[in-house]
């Protein structure tokens, strides 16, 4: 009876296990960085400057009693009027710097940076 050569199969198994581990880590990292929030409070966006990776969904939450909008300076995105505790969410699939403001209170300005 001829002995089986099992050592030739191990490099392939190690490569498969390493590939699966890398895929799992990549998926976990992508889902961990997939959301961010901006609070609207006391007629301000907080944070005033937010940097997120491409693919992130940003949610704005109006904590003021007055309505507010989230309006892109270039028209790339925009909400209707948000009442108290209402939200607006937008997913950003392209890198860039997005200036935005409240159309009802134009002094309220902020910037979103997507990298």
N, CA and C atoms as an extended XYZ file, in Angstrom:
345
Properties=species:S:1:pos:R:3:atomname:S:1:resname:S:1:resid:I:1 pbc="F F F"
N         0.842       -1.171        0.000 N   UNK     1
C         0.000        0.000        0.000 CA  UNK     1
C         0.893        1.242        0.000 C   UNK     1
N         0.517        2.187       -0.798 N   UNK     2
C         1.306        3.403       -0.984 CA  UNK     2
C         0.868        4.454        0.051 C   UNK     2
N         1.815        5.112        0.757 N   UNK     3
C         1.423        6.142        1.723 CA  UNK     3
C         0.873        7.378        1.002 C   UNK     3
N        -0.127        8.026        1.626 N   UNK     4
C        -0.739        9.233        1.042 CA  UNK     4
C         0.098       10.457        1.379 C   UNK     4
N         0.227       11.319        0.426 N   UNK     5
C         0.968       12.560        0.630 CA  UNK     5
C        -0.033       13.647        1.017 C   UNK     5
N        -0.158       13.910        2.304 N   UNK     6
C        -1.127       14.903        2.775 CA  UNK     6
C        -0.546       16.304        2.843 C   UNK     6
N         0.758       16.438        2.819 N   UNK     7
C         1.357       17.773        2.949 CA  UNK     7
C         1.084       18.650        1.740 C   UNK     7
N         0.863       18.074        0.579 N   UNK     8
C         0.601       18.876       -0.619 CA  UNK     8
C        -0.753       19.575       -0.538 C   UNK     8
N        -1.685       19.036        0.234 N   UNK     9
C        -3.013       19.645        0.349 CA  UNK     9
C        -3.054       20.788        1.359 C   UNK     9
N        -2.177       20.820        2.312 N   UNK    10
C        -2.230       21.833        3.360 CA  UNK    10
C        -2.042       23.261        2.867 C   UNK    10
N        -1.144       23.545        1.925 N   UNK    11
C        -1.038       24.938        1.468 CA  UNK    11
C        -2.355       25.461        0.887 C   UNK    11
N        -3.094       24.623        0.193 N   UNK    12
C        -4.373       25.056       -0.364 CA  UNK    12
C        -5.382       25.318        0.739 C   UNK    12
N        -5.408       24.460        1.732 N   UNK    13
C        -6.334       24.662        2.852 CA  UNK    13
C        -5.998       25.952        3.600 C   UNK    13
N        -4.722       26.184        3.823 N   UNK    14
C        -4.306       27.412        4.507 CA  UNK    14
C        -4.696       28.647        3.700 C   UNK    14
N        -4.539       28.583        2.390 N   UNK    15
C        -4.912       29.718        1.535 CA  UNK    15
C        -6.413       29.962        1.583 C   UNK    15
N        -7.201       28.905        1.588 N   UNK    16
C        -8.660       29.050        1.648 CA  UNK    16
C        -9.074       29.645        2.986 C   UNK    16
N        -8.523       29.138        4.078 N   UNK    17
C        -8.854       29.662        5.404 CA  UNK    17
C        -8.448       31.131        5.512 C   UNK    17
N        -7.269       31.480        5.024 N   UNK    18
C        -6.815       32.874        5.070 CA  UNK    18
C        -7.728       33.771        4.241 C   UNK    18
N        -8.145       33.303        3.083 N   UNK    19
C        -9.052       34.081        2.236 CA  UNK    19
C       -10.392       34.312        2.896 C   UNK    19
N       -10.942       33.283        3.530 N   UNK    20
C       -12.221       33.429        4.232 CA  UNK    20
C       -12.094       34.384        5.414 C   UNK    20
N       -10.992       34.306        6.136 N   UNK    21
C       -10.780       35.211        7.265 CA  UNK    21
C       -10.685       36.658        6.794 C   UNK    21
N        -9.971       36.890        5.708 N   UNK    22
C        -9.849       38.240        5.161 CA  UNK    22
C       -11.203       38.768        4.705 C   UNK    22
N       -11.994       37.934        4.069 N   UNK    23
C       -13.330       38.349        3.625 CA  UNK    23
C       -14.207       38.712        4.816 C   UNK    23
N       -14.137       37.939        5.888 N   UNK    24
C       -14.935       38.227        7.080 CA  UNK    24
C       -14.512       39.539        7.722 C   UNK    24
N       -13.210       39.784        7.803 N   UNK    25
C       -12.727       41.039        8.379 CA  UNK    25
C       -13.123       42.237        7.533 C   UNK    25
N       -13.054       42.106        6.223 N   UNK    26
C       -13.442       43.187        5.321 CA  UNK    26
C       -14.921       43.501        5.473 C   UNK    26
N       -15.755       42.483        5.545 N   UNK    27
C       -17.197       42.689        5.705 CA  UNK    27
C       -17.502       43.339        7.043 C   UNK    27
N       -16.823       42.918        8.097 N   UNK    28
C       -17.044       43.510        9.416 CA  UNK    28
C       -16.635       44.971        9.425 C   UNK    28
N       -15.517       45.302        8.783 N   UNK    29
C       -15.064       46.693        8.723 CA  UNK    29
C       -16.045       47.539        7.926 C   UNK    29
N       -16.538       47.027        6.813 N   UNK    30
C       -17.471       47.786        5.979 CA  UNK    30
C       -18.760       48.069        6.729 C   UNK    30
N       -19.288       47.097        7.469 N   UNK    31
C       -20.537       47.319        8.177 CA  UNK    31
C       -20.335       48.214        9.392 C   UNK    31
N       -19.158       48.195        9.998 N   UNK    32
C       -18.899       49.028       11.160 CA  UNK    32
C       -18.852       50.502       10.780 C   UNK    32
N       -18.448       50.823        9.574 N   UNK    33
C       -18.300       52.210        9.159 CA  UNK    33
C       -19.423       52.640        8.236 C   UNK    33
N       -20.593       52.032        8.359 N   UNK    34
C       -21.637       52.281        7.380 CA  UNK    34
C       -22.673       53.316        7.802 C   UNK    34
N       -22.566       53.881        8.999 N   UNK    35
C       -23.554       54.879        9.390 CA  UNK    35
C       -22.919       55.967       10.255 C   UNK    35
N       -23.540       57.138       10.206 N   UNK    36
C       -23.115       58.281       11.016 CA  UNK    36
C       -24.345       59.144       11.255 C   UNK    36
N       -24.292       59.983       12.275 N   UNK    37
C       -25.440       60.826       12.606 CA  UNK    37
C       -25.014       62.278       12.784 C   UNK    37
N       -25.929       63.163       12.404 N   UNK    38
C       -25.766       64.600       12.625 CA  UNK    38
C       -26.987       65.055       13.411 C   UNK    38
N       -26.749       65.702       14.541 N   UNK    39
C       -27.841       66.233       15.351 CA  UNK    39
C       -28.139       67.664       14.939 C   UNK    39
N       -29.415       67.991       14.897 N   UNK    40
C       -29.856       69.367       14.676 CA  UNK    40
C       -30.415       69.827       16.015 C   UNK    40
N       -29.720       70.791       16.630 N   UNK    41
C       -30.096       71.224       17.966 CA  UNK    41
C       -29.698       72.684       18.149 C   UNK    41
N       -30.612       73.470       18.704 N   UNK    42
C       -30.366       74.894       18.954 CA  UNK    42
C       -29.923       75.618       17.688 C   UNK    42
N       -30.592       75.297       16.577 N   UNK    43
C       -30.351       75.931       15.280 CA  UNK    43
C       -28.914       75.733       14.798 C   UNK    43
N       -28.359       74.540       15.062 N   UNK    44
C       -27.014       74.187       14.601 CA  UNK    44
C       -26.992       72.726       14.175 C   UNK    44
N       -26.124       72.426       13.202 N   UNK    45
C       -25.818       71.049       12.838 CA  UNK    45
C       -24.592       70.630       13.653 C   UNK    45
N       -24.659       69.479       14.297 N   UNK    46
C       -23.516       69.008       15.087 CA  UNK    46
C       -23.241       67.541       14.773 C   UNK    46
N       -22.031       67.254       14.313 N   UNK    47
C       -20.901       68.161       14.151 CA  UNK    47
C       -21.064       69.052       12.920 C   UNK    47
N       -20.410       70.201       12.951 N   UNK    48
C       -20.472       71.137       11.824 CA  UNK    48
C       -19.674       70.623       10.634 C   UNK    48
N       -18.653       69.806       10.898 N   UNK    49
C       -17.870       69.153        9.842 CA  UNK    49
C       -17.797       67.675       10.197 C   UNK    49
N       -18.215       66.834        9.275 N   UNK    50
C       -18.204       65.384        9.485 CA  UNK    50
C       -17.490       64.728        8.316 C   UNK    50
N       -16.555       63.823        8.611 N   UNK    51
C       -15.842       63.073        7.579 CA  UNK    51
C       -16.226       61.604        7.689 C   UNK    51
N       -16.653       61.020        6.556 N   UNK    52
C       -17.094       59.623        6.532 CA  UNK    52
C       -16.510       58.920        5.314 C   UNK    52
N       -16.421       57.586        5.348 N   UNK    53
C       -15.977       56.853        4.155 CA  UNK    53
C       -17.109       56.720        3.136 C   UNK    53
N       -16.740       56.509        1.883 N   UNK    54
C       -17.724       56.257        0.826 CA  UNK    54
C       -18.590       55.073        1.242 C   UNK    54
N       -19.882       55.172        0.965 N   UNK    55
C       -20.817       54.103        1.298 CA  UNK    55
C       -21.540       54.310        2.610 C   UNK    55
N       -21.198       55.366        3.332 N   UNK    56
C       -21.815       55.636        4.626 CA  UNK    56
C       -23.197       56.242        4.451 C   UNK    56
N       -24.130       55.815        5.296 N   UNK    57
C       -25.443       56.443        5.373 CA  UNK    57
C       -25.407       57.426        6.536 C   UNK    57
N       -25.667       58.684        6.229 N   UNK    58
C       -25.699       59.728        7.252 CA  UNK    58
C       -27.158       60.018        7.567 C   UNK    58
N       -27.479       60.061        8.863 N   UNK    59
C       -28.838       60.365        9.308 CA  UNK    59
C       -28.816       61.659       10.105 C   UNK    59
N       -29.648       62.603        9.701 N   UNK    60
C       -29.820       63.859       10.423 CA  UNK    60
C       -31.054       63.720       11.301 C   UNK    60
N       -30.959       64.183       12.552 N   UNK    61
C       -32.054       64.084       13.514 CA  UNK    61
C       -32.351       65.482       14.038 C   UNK    61
N       -33.590       65.948       13.849 N   UNK    62
C       -33.972       67.276       14.317 CA  UNK    62
C       -34.450       67.196       15.764 C   UNK    62
N       -33.676       67.777       16.675 N   UNK    63
C       -34.050       67.808       18.089 CA  UNK    63
C       -34.675       69.149       18.481 C   UNK    63
N       -34.769       70.076       17.539 N   UNK    64
C       -35.385       71.378       17.820 CA  UNK    64
C       -36.904       71.286       17.719 C   UNK    64
N       -37.572       72.231       18.371 N   UNK    65
C       -39.033       72.333       18.251 CA  UNK    65
C       -39.426       72.938       16.904 C   UNK    65
N       -38.519       73.703       16.306 N   UNK    66
C       -38.762       74.316       15.000 CA  UNK    66
C       -38.406       73.337       13.887 C   UNK    66
N       -39.091       73.411       12.747 N   UNK    67
C       -38.720       72.544       11.621 CA  UNK    67
C       -37.413       73.013       10.982 C   UNK    67
N       -36.708       72.068       10.382 N   UNK    68
C       -35.461       72.356        9.671 CA  UNK    68
C       -35.391       71.478        8.431 C   UNK    68
N       -34.552       71.883        7.478 N   UNK    69
C       -34.272       71.041        6.315 CA  UNK    69
C       -32.780       70.732        6.289 C   UNK    69
N       -32.442       69.733        5.503 N   UNK    70
C       -31.051       69.417        5.179 CA  UNK    70
C       -30.973       69.597        3.673 C   UNK    70
N       -30.320       70.663        3.218 N   UNK    71
C       -30.322       71.032        1.810 CA  UNK    71
C       -28.896       71.187        1.300 C   UNK    71
N       -28.532       70.378        0.322 N   UNK    72
C       -27.203       70.467       -0.283 CA  UNK    72
C       -27.076       71.786       -1.034 C   UNK    72
N       -25.927       72.426       -0.928 N   UNK    73
C       -25.687       73.681       -1.640 CA  UNK    73
C       -25.695       73.486       -3.151 C   UNK    73
N       -25.416       72.269       -3.620 N   UNK    74
C       -25.376       71.982       -5.062 CA  UNK    74
C       -26.616       71.250       -5.559 C   UNK    74
N       -27.536       70.937       -4.664 N   UNK    75
C       -28.723       70.184       -5.056 CA  UNK    75
C       -28.511       68.678       -5.113 C   UNK    75
N       -27.379       68.186       -4.605 N   UNK    76
C       -27.075       66.750       -4.647 CA  UNK    76
C       -28.005       65.931       -3.758 C   UNK    76
N       -28.510       66.526       -2.697 N   UNK    77
C       -29.447       65.849       -1.799 CA  UNK    77
C       -30.237       66.903       -1.045 C   UNK    77
N       -31.348       66.508       -0.468 N   UNK    78
C       -32.151       67.440        0.300 CA  UNK    78
C       -33.336       66.767        0.945 C   UNK    78
N       -33.749       67.323        2.054 N   UNK    79
C       -34.898       66.789        2.781 CA  UNK    79
C       -36.071       67.749        2.659 C   UNK    79
N       -37.220       67.246        3.030 N   UNK    80
C       -38.361       68.129        3.255 CA  UNK    80
C       -38.184       68.700        4.658 C   UNK    80
N       -39.117       69.513        5.113 N   UNK    81
C       -39.042       70.045        6.469 CA  UNK    81
C       -39.138       68.928        7.493 C   UNK    81
N       -38.206       68.921        8.427 N   UNK    82
C       -38.188       67.902        9.475 CA  UNK    82
C       -38.740       68.497       10.761 C   UNK    82
N       -39.805       67.917       11.267 N   UNK    83
C       -40.350       68.336       12.554 CA  UNK    83
C       -39.506       67.758       13.681 C   UNK    83
N       -39.859       68.109       14.903 N   UNK    84
C       -39.134       67.632       16.078 CA  UNK    84
C       -39.026       66.112       16.088 C   UNK    84
N       -37.789       65.623       16.231 N   UNK    85
C       -37.420       64.201       16.289 CA  UNK    85
C       -37.600       63.442       14.968 C   UNK    85
N       -37.898       64.134       13.888 N   UNK    86
C       -37.913       63.476       12.578 CA  UNK    86
C       -36.493       63.364       12.052 C   UNK    86
N       -36.304       62.409       11.135 N   UNK    87
C       -34.972       62.151       10.591 CA  UNK    87
C       -34.982       62.192        9.071 C   UNK    87
N       -33.796       62.399        8.531 N   UNK    88
C       -33.542       62.309        7.093 CA  UNK    88
C       -32.243       61.545        6.928 C   UNK    88
N       -32.234       60.545        6.031 N   UNK    89
C       -31.032       59.737        5.810 CA  UNK    89
C       -30.642       59.771        4.343 C   UNK    89
N       -29.337       59.793        4.103 N   UNK    90
C       -28.787       59.803        2.747 CA  UNK    90
C       -27.522       58.954        2.738 C   UNK    90
N       -27.409       58.072        1.741 N   UNK    91
C       -26.200       57.266        1.572 CA  UNK    91
C       -25.304       57.939        0.543 C   UNK    91
N       -24.024       58.073        0.874 N   UNK    92
C       -23.070       58.771        0.019 CA  UNK    92
C       -22.154       57.761       -0.665 C   UNK    92
N       -22.308       57.655       -1.984 N   UNK    93
C       -21.573       56.661       -2.769 CA  UNK    93
C       -20.413       57.262       -3.557 C   UNK    93
N       -20.273       58.575       -3.503 N   UNK    94
C       -19.184       59.242       -4.235 CA  UNK    94
C       -18.395       60.137       -3.294 C   UNK    94
N       -17.069       60.096       -3.422 N   UNK    95
C       -16.267       60.987       -2.586 CA  UNK    95
C       -16.487       62.446       -2.977 C   UNK    95
N       -16.296       63.317       -2.013 N   UNK    96
C       -16.428       64.740       -2.283 CA  UNK    96
C       -16.682       65.513       -1.009 C   UNK    96
N       -16.729       66.822       -1.146 N   UNK    97
C       -17.056       67.713       -0.040 CA  UNK    97
C       -18.424       68.302       -0.326 C   UNK    97
N       -19.344       68.089        0.595 N   UNK    98
C       -20.732       68.497        0.417 CA  UNK    98
C       -21.089       69.559        1.454 C   UNK    98
N       -21.253       70.791        0.997 N   UNK    99
C       -21.738       71.857        1.869 CA  UNK    99
C       -23.257       71.755        1.898 C   UNK    99
N       -23.842       71.957        3.076 N   UNK   100
C       -25.303       71.924        3.172 CA  UNK   100
C       -25.769       72.946        4.208 C   UNK   100
N       -27.077       73.224        4.184 N   UNK   101
C       -27.646       74.245        5.056 CA  UNK   101
C       -29.113       73.926        5.297 C   UNK   101
N       -29.742       74.703        6.159 N   UNK   102
C       -31.188       74.613        6.383 CA  UNK   102
C       -31.847       75.689        5.521 C   UNK   102
N       -32.738       75.283        4.636 N   UNK   103
C       -33.401       76.239        3.741 CA  UNK   103
C       -34.323       77.190        4.506 C   UNK   103
N       -34.797       76.776        5.672 N   UNK   104
C       -35.673       77.629        6.478 CA  UNK   104
C       -34.885       78.613        7.341 C   UNK   104
N       -33.647       78.266        7.642 N   UNK   105
C       -32.770       79.092        8.478 CA  UNK   105
C       -31.378       79.079        7.838 C   UNK   105
N       -31.166       79.881        6.786 N   UNK   106
C       -29.939       79.800        5.978 CA  UNK   106
C       -28.631       80.038        6.730 C   UNK   106
N       -28.698       80.588        7.935 N   UNK   107
C       -27.468       80.759        8.720 CA  UNK   107
C       -26.950       79.422        9.255 C   UNK   107
N       -27.785       78.396        9.229 N   UNK   108
C       -27.379       77.057        9.682 CA  UNK   108
C       -26.629       76.369        8.542 C   UNK   108
N       -25.321       76.209        8.695 N   UNK   109
C       -24.495       75.624        7.635 CA  UNK   109
C       -23.581       74.559        8.223 C   UNK   109
N       -23.234       73.571        7.389 N   UNK   110
C       -22.303       72.521        7.805 CA  UNK   110
C       -21.675       71.895        6.562 C   UNK   110
N       -20.709       71.015        6.797 N   UNK   111
C       -19.983       70.376        5.696 CA  UNK   111
C       -19.835       68.885        5.970 C   UNK   111
N       -20.053       68.099        4.922 N   UNK   112
C       -19.837       66.657        4.968 CA  UNK   112
C       -18.719       66.320        3.991 C   UNK   112
N       -17.701       65.614        4.465 N   UNK   113
C       -16.582       65.195        3.617 CA  UNK   113
C       -16.652       63.680        3.476 C   UNK   113
N       -16.759       63.216        2.237 N   UNK   114
C       -16.835       61.782        1.950 CA  UNK   114
C       -15.532       61.376        1.288 C   UNK   114
N       -14.814       60.433        1.915 N   UNK   115
C       -13.508       59.991        1.385 CA  UNK   115
C       -13.575       58.542        0.968 C   UNK   115
